[in-house]
């Protein structure tokens, strides 16, 4: 039986990331609002020479069945990377999806926008019963309308940052199944405790809704493991605070990809991703936000190459599983240079 409790929110006026205009904001003192000039970005895409923006041969994917997912042991927690930042989480006998994107494109359009390099390890229609879904923010590569509408009638719990519940309710999700959280709020669902934690990013799905919903990372804790999921974030001192308050973490899933000089404070370079993992007091690092969509100017494999070299140099345990590979949270295995295959 799943039960739900939630701590009471502080007064909005007392929270610095709540703006007076009803929008949310980043609060780090060194944060720079680096909204890239859209015309300048278009000019870069037209004029800048880009190399290896997508794979030239199929990405290896370990195909999964519903039966395989259901047999993941109740006595051990595990994660499965489905692509980009999409994660299947088996924890305390429950099955959760984090930022599930099963659509062909991370885009408001079915005919344009970043297209998948590979198919998910399991089709959306073949998923077993899912206990819950966690969403980090409302960008298209993290919040997929088609996926949510499919899950709306069967999933028991949707944990989202403040404001994202409006998207879900518009797509047919029962309001009673949605748990909106502010930073540092938490919810207990059976033997799992989920705490929303700060990130340094932004939100919006259109031209006129920027920062009207919150963005978050999450600490997800069971009786046997403690996992951190970064969502999207620039590097900031919040990682140290999270590590002090909620760490150490057995496994950190940290954004490592889609970085660029024109949005340096809302995404991390591999060097910053590694430092975030160290700040969080992580034991093992699994880099996400790469390998599925072309979202930046760097080669598609560059984030994985750089983080591998950095982790080796720093003697950090790095986990780079093939998409669809089951990884135990207590004794992760599967560091494979699959992007070179």
C-alpha positions in Angstrom: 0.0 0.0 0.0 1.3 3.4 -1.0 0.7 6.3 1.4 1.5 9.9 0.7 2.6 12.6 3.1 4.0 16.0 2.3 5.7 18.7 4.4 4.0 22.1 4.5 5.5 24.8 2.2 7.0 28.0 3.4 5.3 31.2 2.6 6.0 32.1 -1.0 7.2 35.5 0.0 10.0 33.9 2.0 11.4 31.9 -0.9 14.0 33.8 -3.0 13.4 31.7 -6.1 9.8 32.8 -6.3 9.7 36.0 -8.3 7.2 38.8 -7.5 5.8 38.5 -11.0 4.6 34.9 -10.4 7.6 33.4 -12.2 10.5 31.5 -10.8 14.2 32.5 -10.9 17.7 31.4 -10.2 19.2 32.8 -7.1 23.0 32.1 -7.1 24.9 35.3 -6.8 27.1 34.6 -9.8 24.2 33.5 -12.1 24.0 35.3 -15.4 20.8 35.3 -17.3 22.4 34.1 -20.6 19.3 34.1 -22.8 20.9 33.5 -26.2 19.9 35.8 -29.0 17.7 33.5 -31.2 18.9 35.2 -34.4 22.5 34.8 -33.4 21.9 31.1 -32.6 20.3 30.6 -36.0 23.3 32.2 -37.6 25.6 29.8 -35.7 23.6 26.8 -36.9 23.8 28.1 -40.5 27.4 29.3 -40.6 29.3 27.3 -38.0 30.9 24.1 -39.1 29.6 21.2 -37.0 31.1 17.7 -37.0 29.7 14.4 -35.9 26.4 15.8 -34.8 24.8 12.3 -35.0 26.0 8.7 -35.1 27.0 7.2 -38.4 26.0 3.6 -37.3 23.4 2.3 -34.9 23.8 2.9 -31.2 23.7 -0.4 -29.2 20.5 -0.8 -27.3 19.7 -3.7 -25.0 16.0 -4.5 -25.7 13.8 -5.1 -22.7 10.5 -6.9 -22.2 7.8 -6.2 -19.7 8.5 -9.5 -18.0 12.2 -8.6 -17.5 11.3 -5.3 -15.9 8.8 -7.0 -13.6 11.3 -9.5 -12.4 13.8 -6.9 -11.2 14.4 -8.0 -7.6 12.6 -6.4 -4.7 15.7 -6.9 -2.6 17.9 -4.8 -4.8 17.4 -1.3 -6.3 18.4 -0.7 -9.9 18.2 1.8 -12.7 17.9 1.5 -16.5 18.9 4.3 -18.8 16.2 4.5 -21.6 17.9 7.4 -23.5 18.9 11.0 -23.0 17.7 11.8 -19.4 14.9 9.1 -19.3 15.4 6.6 -16.5 13.5 3.5 -15.5 13.9 3.1 -11.7 13.3 0.0 -9.7 13.3 0.9 -6.0 11.8 -0.8 -3.0 9.8 -3.1 -5.3 8.2 -0.1 -7.2 8.8 0.9 -10.8 9.2 4.5 -11.6 10.0 6.5 -14.7 12.1 9.7 -14.6 11.7 12.3 -17.3 10.2 9.7 -19.7 10.4 10.7 -23.4 9.3 8.0 -25.8 8.4 10.3 -28.8 10.5 10.3 -32.0 11.4 14.0 -31.5 12.1 16.3 -28.5 10.0 19.0 -30.1 6.5 20.5 -30.2 6.3 19.3 -33.7 6.1 15.7 -35.0 7.8 16.7 -38.3 10.7 18.9 -37.1 13.1 19.3 -34.2 15.7 17.0 -32.6 15.2 13.4 -33.7 16.2 10.3 -31.8 19.5 8.6 -32.6 18.0 5.3 -31.3 14.7 3.8 -30.3 13.9 3.2 -26.6 14.8 -0.2 -25.2 11.1 -0.9 -24.7 8.1 0.5 -26.5 5.8 2.7 -24.5 2.9 0.3 -25.2 4.9 -2.6 -23.8 5.8 -1.1 -20.4 4.5 -3.0 -17.3 2.5 -1.2 -14.7 4.4 1.9 -13.5 3.9 3.1 -10.0 5.1 6.7 -10.5 6.6 9.3 -12.8 9.1 12.0 -11.7 9.5 15.1 -13.9 12.4 17.6 -13.5 11.0 20.4 -15.7 8.8 21.1 -18.6 11.3 21.3 -21.6 10.4 19.0 -24.5 13.4 16.7 -24.0 12.2 16.0 -20.4 8.4 16.3 -20.5 6.8 14.5 -23.4 3.1 15.1 -23.9 2.5 11.9 -25.9 4.2 9.8 -23.2 2.3 11.5 -20.3 -1.0 11.1 -22.0 -0.4 7.4 -22.5 0.6 6.9 -18.8 -2.2 9.2 -17.4 -4.8 6.4 -16.9 -2.6 3.9 -15.2 0.2 5.6 -13.2 -0.5 6.1 -9.5 1.7 9.1 -8.8 3.2 12.0 -10.7 5.9 14.0 -8.8 6.6 17.4 -10.4 8.0 20.8 -9.7 5.5 23.6 -8.9 3.4 24.6 -11.9 4.1 21.6 -14.0 0.9 20.0 -12.7 -1.0 22.4 -15.0 0.5 20.7 -18.1 -0.4 17.3 -16.8 -4.0 18.1 -15.9 -4.4 19.6 -19.4 -3.3 16.3 -20.8 -5.8 14.2 -18.8 -3.8 13.3 -15.7 -6.1 13.1 -12.6 -5.2 16.0 -10.3 -5.4 13.7 -7.3 -2.4 11.7 -8.6 -0.1 14.7 -9.0 2.2 15.9 -6.2 3.7 19.3 -7.0 6.8 20.1 -4.9 8.8 23.2 -4.2 12.6 22.9 -3.6 13.3 21.0 -0.4 9.8 19.7 -0.1 9.5 15.9 0.1 7.0 13.1 -0.3 6.9 9.6 1.1 5.4 6.9 -1.1 5.7 3.5 0.6 9.4 2.9 1.3 10.5 5.7 -1.1 11.2 9.3 0.0 11.5 11.8 -2.9 12.9 15.3 -2.2 12.8 18.0 -4.8 16.1 19.9 -4.7 17.4 23.1 -6.4 18.9 23.4 -9.9 20.1 26.3 -11.9 18.0 26.3 -15.1 14.8 27.7 -16.6 11.5 26.5 -18.0 8.9 27.1 -20.7 7.4 25.3 -23.7 6.4 28.3 -25.8 7.2 31.9 -26.5 5.3 33.4 -23.6 5.6 31.0 -20.6 9.2 31.3 -19.7 9.9 30.4 -16.0 6.2 30.1 -15.1 6.9 26.6 -13.8 9.7 25.5 -11.5 12.7 23.3 -12.4 14.1 20.7 -9.9 16.5 17.9 -9.3 15.7 15.0 -6.9 17.1 12.9 -4.1 15.3 9.6 -4.1 15.9 7.4 -1.1 14.8 3.9 -0.1 15.8 1.7 2.8 18.7 0.4 0.8 19.9 3.1 -1.5 20.1 6.9 -2.1 20.0 8.2 -5.6 20.4 11.7 -7.0 18.9 12.8 -10.4 20.1 16.2 -11.6 17.6 17.1 -14.3 19.2 20.0 -16.1 21.4 22.5 -14.4 24.3 24.8 -14.7 27.0 24.4 -12.1 26.3 26.2 -8.8 27.0 25.9 -5.1 23.6 24.3 -4.6 25.3 20.9 -5.3 27.4 21.2 -2.1 24.3 22.1 -0.1 22.4 19.1 -1.4 25.3 16.9 -0.7 25.6 18.2 2.9 21.8 17.9 3.6 20.8 14.7 1.7 24.0 12.9 0.7 26.1 10.9 0.4 24.6 9.3 -2.7 25.2 5.7 -3.9 24.6 6.8 -7.5 24.3 10.3 -9.1 22.7 10.7 -12.5 24.2 14.0 -13.6 23.6 16.0 -16.7 26.6 15.7 -19.0 25.8 17.1 -22.5 24.3 19.9 -24.5 26.7 22.5 -23.1 27.8 25.6 -24.9 29.4 29.0 -24.4 26.1 30.7 -25.2 24.3 29.0 -22.3 27.1 28.4 -19.9 25.1 29.0 -16.6 22.2 26.7 -17.4 24.1 23.5 -18.5 27.3 22.0 -17.3 30.5 21.1 -19.1 31.9 17.6 -18.3 34.4 19.2 -15.9 31.5 20.8 -14.0 29.5 17.6 -14.0 32.3 15.8 -12.4 32.7 18.5 -9.8 28.9 18.4 -9.1 29.2 14.7 -8.5 32.0 15.3 -6.0 30.1 18.1 -4.3 27.1 15.8 -4.0 29.2 13.2 -2.2 28.4 10.6 -4.8 29.9 7.1 -4.9 29.2 6.3 -8.6 28.5 8.7 -11.4 26.2 7.9 -14.4 26.3 10.7 -17.0 22.9 11.5 -18.6 21.5 14.1 -21.1 23.6 12.7 -24.0 23.5 10.0 -26.6 19.9 10.4 -27.9 19.3 13.9 -29.3 21.4 16.6 -31.1 20.9 19.6 -28.8 24.2 21.5 -29.0 27.1 22.3 -31.3 29.6 19.7 -29.9 30.0 16.2 -31.4 27.4 13.8 -30.1 30.0 11.6 -28.4 32.1 14.4 -26.9 30.5 14.5 -23.5 31.0 10.8 -22.9 34.7 11.0 -24.1 35.4 14.0 -21.9 33.7 12.7 -18.7 35.5 9.3 -19.1 38.9 10.9 -19.3 38.1 13.2 -16.4 36.7 10.4 -14.2 39.8 8.3 -14.9 42.1 11.1 -13.9 40.2 11.9 -10.7 39.7 8.2 -9.8 35.9 8.6 -9.8 33.8 5.5 -10.4 32.0 6.2 -13.8 29.1 4.1 -15.0 28.3 4.3 -18.8 25.8 1.5 -19.4 24.3 0.6 -22.8 20.8 1.9 -23.2 18.5 -0.7 -21.7 21.1 -2.3 -19.4 20.1 -2.9 -15.8 22.5 -1.3 -13.3 22.4 -2.2 -9.6 22.6 0.9 -7.4 24.8 -0.7 -4.7 27.3 -2.4 -7.0 27.0 -0.8 -10.5 28.5 -2.6 -13.4 28.6 -2.0 -17.1 31.2 0.7 -17.8 31.4 0.2 -21.6 32.7 2.7 -24.2 29.6 1.9 -26.3 29.7 5.1 -28.2 32.9 3.9 -29.9 31.5 0.6 -31.0 
